[in-house]
Amino acid sequence: MAYFRRVSTTAVFLHKQLLISSRRWHNSSAFGNMDELYNKVFVNGELVEKSATFPVYNPYNNEVVGRSADCDTKDAEEAIEVAKNTFISWKKTTAKERHTILKNWHTLMMEHQRELAETITAENGKVIKEAMDEVAYAASFLEWLAEESRRTYGMTIPSNAQSKRFVTIQQPIGVATMITPWNTPMAMVTRKAGAAIAAGCSVVLKPSEETPFSSLALAKLSVEAGLPPGVFNVLPVSRANTPMVGKVFCESPHVAAISFTGSTDVGKLLLRQSADTVKKVMLELGGHAPFVVFNSADLDKAVSGTMASKYRYGGQTCISPNRMYIQADIHDQYVMKLSEAVKAQLVAGDPKQSTTSHGPMINEKALEKVQAHVNDAVKHGATVVCGGKRSGNAYEPTILTDVTAAMLIAQEETFGPVVPIIKFDTEEDLMSMVNNCSVGLAGYMYSNDVSQCWRISEQIEVGMVGINEGAMNSCECPFGGVKESGLGREGSVYGVEEFMETKYLCWGV
């Protein structure tokens, strides 16, 4: 592919800024013209056609959304070379310049919120209201990181000698490669790539093979926002080619950092493959979130929090509660209230319709895993309160009681719309189960006992805790886990720092 054309990134930047206020897409239907993204990769500021392709399916009806370009190791190596060459000039841009571009990108996302949301819904089956919410959430990272780009402060350190002065400065780490998931195909792009770009890094990103067009749509917008060619590059890759491309990302000596969101097993593989080049590795891996409701809790709030955190996108989020621990005295009442809320609030159907609140699972493999977990639980004594089976390409919102810690559903992340309820008596009983887990991304607890809230939130071994709150995501706050749930933090004041190096300057005076 003809990726290598010499450009003056400074000239492009200035030219784009003069035109940004007047440029708009020529067609507002289905994200400008969605077929512009088919068979394309985005490298060096251009959508380039590729002959090798693979189909992308709509999870709701199994129809082909379009054919995506299928990149290989050669494409990955060439894109990394483009990013390496671009980094030479991009790292010299001022924080104010990067701030302006990211703010433009945020504005354009919000102007095209509906079109972008429709792209998400077509690719991953997310109901349109939640897809609209994701676009706004994704755009918020660009706005936040634009502001953070101007706060990458160094430090003046008191000297231990009259003849010396000590100073630190922050510098971009270099080329960053990224692998993003299908469940939040836009928010994960802006949270990762936005941070790297704000820091002054260039990016090569591989989106999930389930949702390549969402990333390409954002790439198209980045041009409108004034991002110079080569700073942000998107390579769609089929499932078959992903291991080889991922290996190039990890082993290339020109890549300084890699950021990945996905399974723990793949994260461990990428960590091993990155060892020989001693890369900065940022991982957001599997979760198995506990959700605890104590006797003192406001049950209506607890049920509302369960609905918001568990059934959002059919339970297909990494911070979705997977183990529900309900204290004995309020167990039956909680189950009754939750069952009523599920029946009253969740409406299955076409995710494009505004009245639908419960859409399909991402694919057949996901459906089979959820059914296997439910079958195992029932086999070992669990009771199905509601749901318990698939409905077309969706899985019915399900509540299980009489669940034990020995069941598969209590040991593995389900990634589906199933609430497995485990009854407990005391805090001691609870903590012996909650922390008996190799991962620790998020956790939730409901209690009106302030001392208990502090006590449990400090003891629970996770990176994020929602206390009397089921919706904790925010661009201003750090996202990440402990144990085998990953390395590093995204968003917040730490997001940009992950893509910067601290350099110490010792002055003799």
Secondary structure in CASP SS format (residue, H / E / C, confidence):
PFRMAT SS
TARGET T0000
AUTHOR 0000-0000-0000
METHOD secondary structure of the structure
MODEL  1
M C 1.00
A C 1.00
Y C 1.00
F C 1.00
R C 1.00
R C 1.00
V C 1.00
S C 1.00
T H 1.00
T H 1.00
A H 1.00
V H 1.00
F H 1.00
L H 1.00
H H 1.00
K H 1.00
Q H 1.00
L H 1.00
L H 1.00
I C 1.00
S C 1.00
S C 1.00
R C 1.00
R C 1.00
W C 1.00
H C 1.00
N C 1.00
S C 1.00
S C 1.00
A C 1.00
F C 1.00
G C 1.00
N C 1.00
M H 1.00
D H 1.00
E H 1.00
L H 1.00
Y C 1.00
N C 1.00
K E 1.00
V E 1.00
F E 1.00
V E 1.00
N C 1.00
G C 1.00
E E 1.00
L E 1.00
V E 1.00
E E 1.00
K C 1.00
S C 1.00
A C 1.00
T E 1.00
F E 1.00
P E 1.00
V E 1.00
Y E 1.00
N C 1.00
P C 1.00
Y C 1.00
N C 1.00
N C 1.00
E C 1.00
V E 1.00
V E 1.00
G E 1.00
R E 1.00
S E 1.00
A E 1.00
D C 1.00
C C 1.00
D C 1.00
T H 1.00
K H 1.00
D H 1.00
A H 1.00
E H 1.00
E H 1.00
A H 1.00
I H 1.00
E H 1.00
V H 1.00
A H 1.00
K H 1.00
N H 1.00
T H 1.00
F H 1.00
I H 1.00
S H 1.00
W H 1.00
K C 1.00
K C 1.00
T C 1.00
T C 1.00
A H 1.00
K H 1.00
E H 1.00
R H 1.00
H H 1.00
T H 1.00
I H 1.00
L H 1.00
K H 1.00
N H 1.00
W H 1.00
H H 1.00
T H 1.00
L H 1.00
M H 1.00
M H 1.00
E H 1.00
H C 1.00
Q H 1.00
R H 1.00
E H 1.00
L H 1.00
A H 1.00
E H 1.00
T H 1.00
I H 1.00
T H 1.00
A H 1.00
E H 1.00
N H 1.00
G C 1.00
K C 1.00
V C 1.00
I H 1.00
K H 1.00
E H 1.00
A H 1.00
M H 1.00
D H 1.00
E H 1.00
V H 1.00
A H 1.00
Y H 1.00
A H 1.00
A H 1.00
S H 1.00
F H 1.00
L H 1.00
E H 1.00
W H 1.00
L H 1.00
A H 1.00
E H 1.00
E H 1.00
S H 1.00
R H 1.00
R H 1.00
T C 1.00
Y C 1.00
G C 1.00
M E 1.00
T E 1.00
I E 1.00
P C 1.00
S C 1.00
N C 1.00
A C 1.00
Q C 1.00
S C 1.00
K E 1.00
R E 1.00
F E 1.00
V E 1.00
T E 1.00
I E 1.00
Q E 1.00
Q E 1.00
P E 1.00
I C 1.00
G C 1.00
V E 1.00
A E 1.00
T E 1.00
M E 1.00
I E 1.00
T C 1.00
P C 1.00
W C 1.00
N C 1.00
T C 1.00
P C 1.00
M C 1.00
A H 1.00
M H 1.00
V H 1.00
T H 1.00
R H 1.00
K H 1.00
A H 1.00
G H 1.00
A H 1.00
A H 1.00
I H 1.00
A H 1.00
A H 1.00
G C 1.00
C C 1.00
S E 1.00
V E 1.00
V E 1.00
L E 1.00
K E 1.00
P C 1.00
S C 1.00
E C 1.00
E C 1.00
T C 1.00
P H 1.00
F H 1.00
S H 1.00
S H 1.00
L H 1.00
A H 1.00
L H 1.00
A H 1.00
K H 1.00
L H 1.00
S H 1.00
V H 1.00
E H 1.00
A H 1.00
G C 1.00
L C 1.00
P C 1.00
P C 1.00
G C 1.00
V C 1.00
F E 1.00
N E 1.00
V E 1.00
L C 1.00
P C 1.00
V C 1.00
S C 1.00
R C 1.00
A C 1.00
N C 1.00
T H 1.00
P H 1.00
M H 1.00
V H 1.00
G H 1.00
K H 1.00
V H 1.00
F H 1.00
C H 1.00
E H 1.00
S C 1.00
P C 1.00
H C 1.00
V E 1.00
A E 1.00
A E 1.00
I E 1.00
S E 1.00
F E 1.00
T E 1.00
G C 1.00
S C 1.00
T H 1.00
D H 1.00
V H 1.00
G H 1.00
K H 1.00
L H 1.00
L H 1.00
L H 1.00
R H 1.00
Q H 1.00
S C 1.00
A H 1.00
D H 1.00
T H 1.00
V C 1.00
K C 1.00
K E 1.00
V E 1.00
M E 1.00
L E 1.00
E E 1.00
L C 1.00
G C 1.00
G C 1.00
H C 1.00
A E 1.00
P E 1.00
F E 1.00
V E 1.00
V E 1.00
F C 1.00
N C 1.00
S C 1.00
A C 1.00
D C 1.00
L H 1.00
D H 1.00
K H 1.00
A H 1.00
V H 1.00
S H 1.00
G H 1.00
T H 1.00
M H 1.00
A H 1.00
S H 1.00
K H 1.00
Y C 1.00
R H 1.00
Y H 1.00
G H 1.00
G H 1.00
Q C 1.00
T C 1.00
C C 1.00
I C 1.00
S C 1.00
P E 1.00
N E 1.00
R E 1.00
M E 1.00
Y E 1.00
I E 1.00
Q E 1.00
A H 1.00
D H 1.00
I H 1.00
H H 1.00
D H 1.00
Q H 1.00
Y H 1.00
V H 1.00
M H 1.00
K H 1.00
L H 1.00
S H 1.00
E H 1.00
A H 1.00
V H 1.00
K H 1.00
A H 1.00
Q H 1.00
L C 1.00
V C 1.00
A E 1.00
G C 1.00
D C 1.00
P C 1.00
K C 1.00
Q C 1.00
S C 1.00
T C 1.00
T C 1.00
S C 1.00
H E 1.00
G C 1.00
P C 1.00
M C 1.00
I C 1.00
N C 1.00
E H 1.00
K H 1.00
A H 1.00
L H 1.00
E H 1.00
K H 1.00
V H 1.00
Q H 1.00
A H 1.00
H H 1.00
V H 1.00
N H 1.00
D H 1.00
A H 1.00
V H 1.00
K H 1.00
H C 1.00
G C 1.00
A C 1.00
T E 1.00
V E 1.00
V E 1.00
C E 1.00
G C 1.00
G C 1.00
K C 1.00
R E 1.00
S E 1.00
G C 1.00
N C 1.00
A E 1.00
Y E 1.00
E C 1.00
P C 1.00
T E 1.00
I E 1.00
L E 1.00
T E 1.00
D C 1.00
V C 1.00
T C 1.00
A C 1.00
A C 1.00
M C 1.00
L H 1.00
I H 1.00
A H 1.00
Q C 1.00
E C 1.00
E C 1.00
T C 1.00
F C 1.00
G C 1.00
P C 1.00
V E 1.00
V E 1.00
P E 1.00
I E 1.00
I E 1.00
K E 1.00
F E 1.00
D C 1.00
T C 1.00
E H 1.00
E H 1.00
D H 1.00
L H 1.00
M H 1.00
S H 1.00
M H 1.00
V H 1.00
N C 1.00
N C 1.00
C C 1.00
S C 1.00
V E 1.00
G E 1.00
L C 1.00
A E 1.00
G E 1.00
Y E 1.00
M E 1.00
Y E 1.00
S C 1.00
N C 1.00
D C 1.00
V H 1.00
S H 1.00
Q H 1.00
C H 1.00
W H 1.00
R H 1.00
I H 1.00
S H 1.00
E H 1.00
Q H 1.00
I C 1.00
E C 1.00
V C 1.00
G C 1.00
M E 1.00
V E 1.00
G E 1.00
I E 1.00
N C 1.00
E C 1.00
G C 1.00
A C 1.00
M C 1.00
N C 1.00
S C 1.00
C C 1.00
E C 1.00
C C 1.00
P C 1.00
F E 1.00
G C 1.00
G C 1.00
V E 1.00
K E 1.00
E C 1.00
S C 1.00
G E 1.00
L E 1.00
G C 1.00
R C 1.00
E E 1.00
G C 1.00
S C 1.00
V C 1.00
Y H 1.00
G H 1.00
V H 1.00
E H 1.00
E C 1.00
F C 1.00
M E 1.00
E E 1.00
T E 1.00
K E 1.00
Y E 1.00
L E 1.00
C E 1.00
W E 1.00
G E 1.00
V C 1.00
END
